Amino acid sequence: MKNCFLLLLLLAFSPIFSQIRMELTPQGFPSQVIAKPSVPSDKLIESVRNWVATYNEKNEYGYDITEVSESGMTIDAYKRNAFFYRNKGEAYQHRIRYTMVLEFTPDNIKIKFAVKEIYDQKKLLELAVADFFRPDGKLKADYLDAKPSLEKTVNGIVNNFAEYMSRVTD
């Protein structure tokens, strides 16, 4: 009975351990690969469109889906409160405009995630992810909070997409 319970726990919590981990580098986020659902291309494209619409349902800044083909598509969207950092004890929240480029192969979906713009409320900042790092690749002291909070946001987006794709069936 004890072994059955342990097996049940292992199966129940295995999705938690199989989550994608995106880590920010001075070059941005590395590409990730997830399993592609075994569905026709039109069903896959429709499913991705449904995910984008659902995920961005309350996004007041909108989203855009471009370059749609059987080999992939590009998603541009915004995320409020995507990351924060502290300066002299005051926390600053920022919105981002991100791009997810999806490349479809016979068995996988390759996800390329990039932060294109950073905003303070509605004001576009002249700040890029690369500005979080020193020339030697180490994180600047001013952005110690920004990196983990941005990684948490990006991991949330990508893992939500991966989980949605894992549930797509014919």
N, C-alpha and C positions, 0 to 999 in steps of 0.2 A: 504494500500500500504506500509506503514511504517513497519507494522508487517511482511509482506512478505519479505521485504528487510532484516530485522533483521534475519529472519529464514534462508534466503539464505546465509547471512554472517556466521551464526552459522554453517551451514552445510559445507560451503566452508573451514572454518578454524578449524573444529573439528579434522582433522588429526594432526594439529600442537600441539594441546593440549593433544593428546593421545600418544605422543612419549614416548619411554622407557627412563628412567633416571637411568644410571649406576653410582654409587658413589663408589669411591675407598676407601677401608678400609685397615688396616694393613694386613688383610688376603687376600686381592685382591678384585675382583669384585663379588658381589652376583649374583647368577643365576637369569635369567629372563625367563618368559614364554610368548609365543605368540601363537595366534590361528594358527592351522595347516590347510592348504588348504584342501578342500574336493576333493582330487585327489588320484588315486592309488599310492602305494608305489614307483613303478618305475618312475612314472611321478614326484613325489616329489623329489626323488633322482636326477633325471635329472635336475629339476629346481634348486636345490641347487648347482649342478655342474655348471650350466650355470651362476648363480649368482657369484660364486667364480671366474670363468674365466673372467666374465665381470668386476667385481669389481677390480680384480688384473691385468687387461689388461696391464697397464703401469708399473707394479711392476717388476723391473729389477732383483729382488732376488728370484722371483718365489713363488710358493705355492704348497701344497701337500694335497691331500684328502685321508684319510686312514680310516680303520675300518668301511667300508661302509656296512650297513645291513638295513633291514626293520625297525630296532629299532633305527637307528641313524647313525652318522658319525662324523669324526673328521677332522677339517680344520686347517692346519698350514700355516701361511703366514707372510709376513713382511709388515711393514708400515713405510715409510720414514717420517721424521719430525713428529713423533708421539707425542712428547712432548718437552718442553724446560724448562730450568730454568736459572736463572741469578746468577752469582757469581762475586762479585766485579764489577758490571756494565756490564759484558760481558755475552751475551746470548749463551747458548749451546743447540743445537738441537740434538735429538737422534732418532734413528731408533729402532723399536722393532720387535721381532718375537713373534707372538701371536698364541694361540690355541683357537679355538671355538669348543667345544664339543656339538653336537646337539643330543638330545634324543627325538625320536618321540613317542608320545602316541596317542591314538585314536583321541583326540581333540586338542592337543597342541604340540608345539615344545619347549623343555626346552633348553635354551642357557647358557652354562657355558663358560665364557670368562676369559682367563688367559694370562698375559704377561710372556713369558718364558725366553726371553733374551733381553738385552738392549745393543745397539751398539752406538759407537761414530764413525760415518762414517762406515768403514768396520771392526773396531776393537771391539771385544766383550769385554764388561766391566764386572767387578765383582760387579755389582750393581743389586739389586732386588727391586721390588716395596715395599717390607717390610722395606727396608733401608730408605724410605722416612719418616718413622714414628719413634718416640721415644718409649721406652718400655711402657710408659703409654698410648700409642695409639694416641697421638697428633702428628700433622705434624711437622717435623723439619723445622727450619727457612730457611735452604738452599733450601728447596723444595716447598716453597710457590707457585711458578709459575708452578712447575711440575704437581702437583695434578690436578688443573683445566684444564691444557692443555692436559694431558693424558685422563682425563674424557671426554673432548670434542671430542677427537679422537675416543675413544672407543664408545661413544654414537653415533657418526657418522657412524661407522661400523655396530653396532647392529641395529640402526634404518634403515639404508639402507637395511640390510637383511630383517628386519621385513616388510618394505614397499614392497620389491620385493615379499616376500611370500604372502602378502595380494593381489597381483595382479595375482597370479598363478591360472589358471582355467583349466578345462579339455579340 
